[in-house]
Amino acid sequence: MKNYIVCDTHCDTATKAFDKNYSLFENPLHIDIKRMTEYKMYTPFFAVFISPEYYCNPVERCTEVINFIHKQAARNNVEICKNYFDLIQCRDNNSLSAFISIEGGEAVTKISDLKTYKKLGVSMLSLTWNNDNALGGGALGDGRGLSDFGAQVINFMNENKIIIDLSHANQKTFYDAINISKKPIILSHSNSYTICPNPRNITDKQFQKIIKSGSVVGINLYPPFLNGKNDANTSDVTKHIEHFLSLGGENNICIGTDFDGIDFLPANLCGIENIDIIFNELVKKGYNFQTLQKIAYKNIYRLISICL
């Protein structure tokens, strides 16, 4: 067994498994439940991704994928956690665990949609995907900020214990949202713009705001977000971690792989089975086990304890 507890804040595995009629227990994707058991504990946030083809009826799409996750979890003795207590209980009982998230505010057409998702066990929602929507501006949009409706959504999420995810948001929406949120936020799968100047990554100024607000950033494994190329390796991953650490972010980094939401991985990674390579490389660089634990799970556990 790999002696790590890992909480992965973003993977698209459940959505892809649903679309391809795969089991979550064992499949050819980046994550399956069988491989989760190789770790001391591996807790993914299974993201429900609403691609543009489903914008005409996003709530139905969300509900279908969420129900699929629940059925697969029940069949394989995976606890769908809804709060920090659930998570710690799974850890103490050596039980399999996962959370449910939604990627893209297109899934929210009215506040009552959020009430539905909350009842279905959703714990995190990203305001945007790459494009602008009714909540705010996406990373590849026209630069608009948070809308009035987006502000209402943030208030509801704060009050009803849903984590606000600002991955894919543009800078204007990021600052608008983080400034009005009463709780810390997450960028579940984003990297450093200084290391790789891609609009999906965040600037040092944004990261300082993350630190001040007690928020966290999940390191994304997609090569174009790591080094701007189609090939990368784990040293490119650790460059982003080390840069955020150099800014004072030891308590603000986690892992958000983007497994099964990306076309390819760094050369020496195949999926969940060798995510521990990243931590082993940090050990070789001289980082202590306490720092590794923070990045692997403690930082995101803290956020969960506050927000959920």
Secondary structure by P-SEA (a helix, b strand, c coil): cccccccccccaaaaaaaaaccccccccccccccccccccbbbbcccccccccccccaaaaaaaaaaaaaaaaaaccccccccaaaaaaaaaaccccbbbbbccccccccaaaaaaaaaacccbbbcccccccccccccccccccccaaaaaaaaaaaacbbbbbcccccaaaaaaaaaaccbbbbccbbbbcccccccccccaaaaaaaaaacbbbbbbcccccccccccccaaaaaaaaaaaaaacccccbbbbcccccccccccccccccccaaaaaaaaaacccaaaaaaaacaaaaaaaaacc
